[in-house]
Amino acid sequence: MADGVARGPAELLAEKIQLLKEPQGASRLQRYLAPKYVVREKDIDGEKLLVCDFKDSAKFAIVSSELMQNLTAWVEDCVSSRHICTINGMVKTGKSTVLTRLLPQIILTKIPNAEICVLDFATFLNAGAEPGAMEEGLLKRVAAWATSAGFHVGPGDMLHLDELMDNLDRSGRTVFFLIDEVQRYFQVQEGTIPTWDILKGFLRVSIEDSNLHFAITGSGMVLAWQNFVRMTPNGFTFPGVCQRFFLPWQNPVQELDYARQEFLAAAANEAEREELSELLGEIPSVPLMAYTAAVWKREPSKNDAQKRVSMKLRNEFVTEMTPLLADPSWSNPPRLRYIRDLANGQATSDPAVFFDETVYDCFLKAYIDEKNGNFSFVNNPWTVCVARCIDARGALLNQSNFPVLQWCQNEQRLQQLARVGEFVQGTLRRWCSSPKGRKNRQLSVKEKQDRRLVETICRRHGTQHGWHPTKGDPYFERLLSWSNDAVNKSIQKRLEDKRKKNKTEPERLDMPWCTYLEMLRNANAHLSSTTRAEYEELLFHCLPPRPDLLLAALRNFTLSRPQ
């Protein structure tokens, strides 16, 4: 309206309403720009994959339709009520990607006027700080964001965190706080305790109707949940109001294959492609594969990349578990032995009884398997770290140089090689021998050809990928002598048969590549808690790389059996 023209009551009221709608306080800065992505369906071997291609980079994320539906439903529910969610997952399962790259677009699609505040606690809270410093750091960061977003914050020297959050809530504007590395708030100075209830107030846990909503994750969610349950349970409890999402510890084979091919396509030449292929082999999750491929681009060699990734995995594990393993409720030797047994898949008592009920239900339960009465943590680098940081007596070990990535890959390789061993077992045990009840019945020419083909496939793989099962190799000899009586008997039988046929022929190990794989399979079948340390050290040097290729070569080949 032009200046100097009288305004009526209705116009004045409309102007006041418009002023109330506009941001108060500091001038409004540019709105948060959510990462843009397009969701595409990919058909891989008959399986539908949901791939999010980000527009600002060559990066992508593979997600389940269930997760996207659950995130969308959570955001829609926030329109009418106060909501908190946690994004749970083990190490390198894509928690931060879901929080900061997938969720913002969903929020702004469903609630276009929503404000988004991304808080990475690790960037402004110092580990080992006093509890008061943690509260002060959080207050300053949120106040700075609120001021830049045009909220009325209040006098800085007199402001308290709960007062600030009340001001934001009363503004009537919908705000989503996306919190990463939440466990940092609890990593306070030794001898002090975190201010759990201050954080509970910040998260508005006890307020039913709020315009403030929170999505929370971190690299140490076990540590985070151990502290969430210590918030004073007056009014509402954090676990009671929190919706929990669980990211898978391992992606399906089709997703891993798709991601691997995408990363390999970015390699410059065939030599680099082969090196990256070996580096990515047997990695159980797409996010860990993506991180490994990114590190490989910056490092001069595959070994350097492995060391860098292992360091990252170790550091995240130390961040999460070291405070817990030193906690009196976790750290006595019997309890540590039980945790180690869980990591090794040898726990026989129910973990639901062992762990705090809430921590178990809200996090650990999703990542513990039960099979034939044995309980185990799922096969993830986090689990590998647990197994390596506690010895058989229940004492903590310093594993500062532990190659986490290689051990995680070896766990996967061993399971694949055990399957290969099932193929070659028949080749070795029945070679030149009479089946039970079939006296003097020798293998036919076709059966011998089949078994030679198995040996040829194994030999080609060994030659190409550098594993050489020869007499005199110290690890080969140790593996042959360790829990492999059946294999030794099979070898002796084959040597005796050869001596009977040709007494002048020198003794040599027949079908060495098949023998090697059968020994690995047999050793795996005889694994026990008392031999595990020796077994792991031995397998670290014995396992051939790329068993996926060996499995692929043998998958469609069925050994014919003597009739």
JOPE-V218045 format. One record per helix or strand. SS is the DSSP state (~ for helix, > for strand). FROM is the first residue (numbers start at 1). TO is the last residue. If there is no record, write none. Layout:
SS | FROM | TO
SS | FROM | TO
//
This chain:
~ | 9 | 21
> | 37 | 44
> | 47 | 54
> | 60 | 63
~ | 65 | 77
> | 84 | 88
~ | 95 | 110
> | 115 | 120
~ | 121 | 124
> | 129 | 129
~ | 131 | 148
~ | 156 | 158
~ | 161 | 170
> | 175 | 180
~ | 182 | 186
> | 188 | 188
~ | 196 | 202
> | 212 | 216
~ | 221 | 228
~ | 238 | 241
> | 242 | 246
~ | 253 | 265
~ | 270 | 280
~ | 286 | 298
~ | 302 | 325
~ | 328 | 331
~ | 333 | 344
> | 347 | 347
~ | 351 | 354
~ | 357 | 362
~ | 364 | 367
> | 368 | 371
> | 374 | 377
~ | 381 | 389
> | 390 | 390
> | 396 | 396
~ | 404 | 429
~ | 445 | 465
~ | 474 | 481
~ | 485 | 501
~ | 512 | 525
~ | 532 | 542
~ | 547 | 555
//
